[in-house]
Amino acid sequence: MLNFIFGVKYQVFSSKPVQVQFKSQVIGVKVQVKSQVLEHFFKSRAAESGIVGGREAKPHSRPYMVSVQYRGVHSCGGILIQRDFVLTAAHCKNETWGSCTVVLGAHDITKKERTQQRIEVDEYFAHPGFTGQYEYDIMLLKLKKKAKLSKNVKTIGLPEGKTSANMKCAVAGWGWTTAHDCPSNVLKEATENIEATSNCENIWQQYFNSDHMICTNFTKKSGGICRGDSGGPLICKNKLQGVTAYTSPEDCTDLSYPHVFTKVRFFIPWIKETMKK
């Protein structure tokens, strides 16, 4: 099973799981993985969704960070790329929970900080290629009003250069702080390294498409993304390169599974065209 890191319970799309073997280049063993694709829905308690290990971010040091919320509950991360547009993962959409609100300028999402701006989402633009599975997992949220930019709320530009193997990158979010259900109230961050494309393909096989995905390796010491961090950023050399997508089927800290991100650079034409709407 792929584990979209939405931070909540799962509902399986397929009723006929097929066992697929993935060969781990990291630890040299074979791993059994079901080819079921997972859908996500919310728990009713707050922030049931940072970063496993890692460290608390300096408050407001990542002013482009967004908490995507339904009914005041953190569900996913997001990235402010224009005053009225937030970039996130397509699997973060949940219309059954009603209207969606983004929280900008936050550090502790359980508090009403003076720096925070809460803005309702006006329209959802999931990529037309997204079918609820793992491909094209990217979405734009158009806000009902433009964000007020300040030292605590800023946009981040779209990437220009490419990533390369072993490049150090930063991830951030309010997701789980352990692999077993412990959410973070404050923004956390960690360092992950770009994995060689060949390793990503060998391990994830048909679930990984190098055209529009990036994968990373990490260590127990450095920490990394987990459930509830979906939609958040992969930042390499201060440039937005990825949107957090999915991790290991059972344990986000499993070193034999690289973490997977949607490659932002591939989607720039679609992003620019959509933001004209």
C-alpha positions as CSV (number, residue, x, y, z in Angstrom):
1,M,0.0,0.0,0.0
2,L,1.2,3.5,-0.7
3,N,0.9,5.7,2.3
4,F,-0.2,9.2,1.2
5,I,1.0,11.2,4.2
6,F,-2.3,12.9,4.9
7,G,-2.1,12.1,8.6
8,V,-5.5,10.4,9.0
9,K,-7.3,7.1,8.5
10,Y,-7.4,5.2,5.3
11,Q,-10.0,3.8,2.9
12,V,-8.9,1.4,0.2
13,F,-9.9,2.1,-3.4
14,S,-9.4,-1.4,-4.7
15,S,-11.1,-4.5,-3.2
16,K,-8.6,-6.8,-5.0
17,P,-5.1,-6.1,-3.7
18,V,-2.2,-7.6,-5.6
19,Q,1.1,-8.4,-4.0
20,V,4.0,-6.7,-5.7
21,Q,7.7,-7.2,-4.7
22,F,9.9,-4.2,-4.4
23,K,13.6,-4.7,-4.2
24,S,15.2,-2.3,-1.7
25,Q,18.6,-1.0,-2.8
26,V,19.0,0.5,0.6
27,I,19.1,-2.6,2.7
28,G,19.3,-5.2,0.0
29,V,16.2,-7.2,0.9
30,K,12.8,-7.7,-0.8
31,V,9.7,-6.0,0.6
32,Q,6.2,-7.1,0.0
33,V,3.8,-4.2,-0.8
34,K,0.1,-4.3,-1.7
35,S,-0.7,-2.4,-4.9
36,Q,-3.8,-0.9,-3.3
37,V,-4.1,2.9,-3.6
38,L,-5.3,4.7,-0.5
39,E,-7.9,7.4,-0.1
40,H,-7.9,9.6,3.0
41,F,-10.5,11.1,5.3
42,F,-10.4,13.0,8.5
43,K,-10.4,12.3,12.2
44,S,-12.4,14.7,14.3
45,R,-9.7,15.7,16.7
46,A,-7.4,18.6,15.9
47,A,-4.1,18.4,14.1
48,E,-4.2,14.6,13.9
49,S,-1.5,14.8,11.6
50,G,5.4,17.2,11.6
51,I,8.2,15.9,10.8
52,V,9.5,12.7,12.5
53,G,12.6,13.6,14.4
54,G,14.0,16.8,12.9
55,R,13.8,20.0,14.9
56,E,11.4,22.8,15.6
57,A,11.6,25.5,13.0
58,K,12.5,29.0,14.0
59,P,9.1,30.7,14.3
60,H,8.1,32.2,10.9
61,S,11.5,31.3,9.3
62,R,9.5,29.7,6.4
63,P,6.9,32.4,5.7
64,Y,5.6,30.6,2.6
65,M,4.3,27.7,4.8
66,V,0.6,27.1,4.9
67,S,-1.7,24.9,7.0
68,V,-4.6,23.6,5.0
69,Q,-7.5,23.0,7.3
70,Y,-11.1,21.7,7.2
71,R,-13.4,22.7,10.2
72,G,-10.3,24.1,11.9
73,V,-8.4,20.8,11.7
74,H,-5.0,20.7,10.1
75,S,-5.1,18.2,7.3
76,C,-2.1,19.0,5.0
77,G,0.7,21.5,4.4
78,G,0.7,23.9,1.5
79,I,3.0,26.5,-0.1
80,L,2.1,30.1,-0.9
81,I,3.3,30.8,-4.4
82,Q,1.1,33.8,-5.2
83,R,-0.9,36.1,-3.0
84,D,-4.1,34.3,-4.0
85,F,-2.8,30.8,-4.8
86,V,-1.5,27.9,-2.6
87,L,0.2,24.9,-4.0
88,T,-0.5,21.5,-2.3
89,A,-1.1,17.8,-3.0
90,A,-4.2,16.8,-4.9
91,H,-5.1,14.0,-2.5
92,C,-5.5,16.7,0.2
93,K,-8.9,17.7,-1.3
94,N,-11.9,16.6,0.8
95,E,-15.2,18.2,-0.4
96,T,-17.2,16.0,2.0
97,W,-15.9,18.2,4.9
98,G,-17.2,21.4,3.4
99,S,-15.2,24.5,2.9
100,C,-11.4,24.6,3.3
101,T,-9.4,27.4,5.0
102,V,-5.7,28.1,4.7
103,V,-3.8,29.5,7.7
104,L,-0.8,31.7,6.7
105,G,1.9,33.1,9.0
106,A,1.5,30.3,11.6
107,H,4.0,28.6,13.9
108,D,1.8,27.0,16.5
109,I,-1.4,26.0,14.7
110,T,-3.2,25.4,18.0
111,K,-3.0,29.1,18.9
112,K,-4.5,32.2,17.3
113,E,-1.2,34.0,16.8
114,R,-1.2,37.7,15.8
115,T,0.8,36.8,12.7
116,Q,-1.8,34.4,11.3
117,Q,-4.1,35.1,8.4
118,R,-7.1,32.7,7.8
119,I,-8.5,32.8,4.3
120,E,-11.2,30.6,2.8
121,V,-10.5,28.7,-0.4
122,D,-12.6,29.8,-3.4
123,E,-11.7,27.2,-5.9
124,Y,-9.8,23.9,-6.2
125,F,-7.7,23.1,-9.2
126,A,-6.5,19.5,-9.0
127,H,-4.3,18.5,-11.9
128,P,-6.5,17.0,-14.6
129,G,-4.2,13.9,-14.7
130,F,-4.9,13.1,-11.1
131,T,-7.2,10.1,-10.6
132,G,-7.0,9.6,-6.9
133,Q,-3.8,7.6,-7.1
134,Y,-0.2,8.5,-7.0
135,E,0.3,10.2,-10.4
136,Y,0.0,14.0,-10.9
137,D,-0.6,14.5,-7.2
138,I,-0.6,18.3,-7.3
139,M,-3.3,20.9,-6.7
140,L,-3.7,24.7,-6.7
141,L,-6.1,26.4,-4.2
142,K,-7.4,29.8,-5.2
143,L,-8.1,32.0,-2.2
144,K,-11.2,34.1,-1.8
145,K,-8.9,37.1,-1.1
146,K,-5.3,37.9,-1.5
147,A,-2.9,37.4,1.4
148,K,-1.3,40.4,3.0
149,L,2.4,40.0,2.6
150,S,4.6,40.7,5.6
151,K,7.8,39.4,7.2
152,N,5.8,36.4,8.4
153,V,3.8,35.8,5.2
154,K,5.7,35.6,1.9
155,T,5.4,33.8,-1.4
156,I,8.1,31.5,-2.7
157,G,9.0,31.4,-6.4
158,L,8.8,28.5,-8.8
159,P,12.0,26.5,-9.4
160,E,14.4,27.2,-12.3
161,G,17.2,24.7,-11.9
162,K,17.2,20.9,-11.5
163,T,17.9,18.7,-8.5
164,S,20.8,16.2,-8.5
165,A,21.6,13.1,-6.4
166,N,22.9,13.8,-2.9
167,M,21.7,17.4,-2.9
168,K,20.6,18.4,0.6
169,C,17.1,19.7,0.9
170,A,14.7,20.8,3.6
171,V,11.2,19.6,4.4
172,A,8.8,21.1,6.9
173,G,5.3,20.5,8.3
174,W,2.9,20.0,11.2
175,G,2.5,16.3,10.6
176,W,3.2,13.3,12.9
177,T,6.4,13.5,15.1
178,T,6.6,9.7,15.5
179,A,5.5,6.9,13.1
180,H,2.8,6.1,15.5
181,D,0.4,9.0,15.8
182,C,1.8,12.0,17.6
183,P,1.1,15.3,15.9
184,S,3.0,18.5,16.2
185,N,1.5,21.8,17.2
186,V,4.5,23.8,16.0
187,L,6.2,23.8,12.6
188,K,9.0,21.3,12.4
189,E,11.7,20.9,9.7
190,A,14.3,18.3,8.7
191,T,16.9,17.6,6.1
192,E,16.6,14.9,3.4
193,N,18.9,14.2,0.5
194,I,17.9,13.7,-3.1
195,E,18.1,10.0,-4.0
196,A,19.5,8.7,-7.3
197,T,16.6,8.3,-9.8
198,S,17.6,4.7,-10.6
199,N,17.2,3.8,-6.9
200,C,13.8,5.4,-6.7
201,E,12.7,3.4,-9.8
202,N,14.2,0.1,-8.5
203,I,12.5,0.4,-5.1
204,W,9.1,2.0,-6.0
205,Q,8.9,0.5,-9.6
206,Q,5.6,1.4,-11.3
207,Y,4.7,3.8,-8.5
208,F,7.5,6.1,-9.4
209,N,7.7,8.2,-12.5
210,S,10.9,10.2,-12.8
211,D,9.4,12.7,-15.2
212,H,7.3,14.2,-12.5
213,M,8.5,12.8,-9.2
214,I,11.5,13.2,-7.0
215,C,12.5,10.9,-4.1
216,T,14.8,11.4,-1.2
217,N,16.7,9.4,1.4
218,F,16.9,10.3,5.1
219,T,18.4,9.1,8.4
220,K,16.8,8.3,11.7
221,K,18.9,11.1,13.1
222,S,18.0,13.8,10.6
223,G,14.3,12.8,10.5
224,G,11.9,13.4,7.7
225,I,8.3,13.7,6.5
226,C,5.4,11.7,7.9
227,R,1.6,11.6,7.9
228,G,0.1,15.1,7.9
229,D,3.0,16.6,6.0
230,S,1.4,16.0,2.6
231,G,1.3,19.1,0.4
232,G,4.3,20.7,2.1
233,P,7.5,21.8,0.4
234,L,10.8,20.2,-0.6
235,I,13.2,23.1,-0.6
236,C,16.6,22.7,-2.2
237,K,19.1,25.5,-2.2
238,N,16.3,27.8,-1.1
239,K,14.2,26.9,-4.1
240,L,10.9,25.0,-4.1
241,Q,11.5,21.7,-5.9
242,G,8.8,19.3,-4.6
243,V,5.4,18.9,-3.0
244,T,5.2,16.1,-0.4
245,A,3.3,13.1,-1.7
246,Y,3.9,9.7,-0.1
247,T,6.1,7.5,2.0
248,S,6.5,3.8,3.2
249,P,3.4,1.7,3.2
250,E,3.6,1.0,7.0
251,D,6.2,3.2,8.6
252,C,7.3,6.7,7.4
253,T,10.7,6.1,9.1
254,D,11.4,2.9,7.2
255,L,14.8,3.7,5.6
256,S,14.3,1.1,2.9
257,Y,11.7,3.4,1.3
258,P,12.7,6.8,-0.1
259,H,10.2,9.5,0.4
260,V,8.4,10.7,-2.7
261,F,7.6,14.2,-3.8
262,T,5.8,15.7,-6.8
263,K,8.3,17.5,-9.0
264,V,7.2,21.1,-9.2
265,R,9.4,22.0,-12.2
266,F,7.5,19.5,-14.5
267,F,4.2,21.3,-13.7
268,I,5.3,24.9,-14.1
269,P,3.4,25.4,-17.5
270,W,0.2,24.0,-15.9
271,I,0.7,26.1,-12.7
272,K,1.2,29.3,-14.6
273,E,-1.8,28.7,-16.9
274,T,-4.1,27.8,-14.0
275,M,-3.1,30.9,-12.0
276,K,-4.5,33.1,-14.9
277,K,-8.0,31.9,-14.0
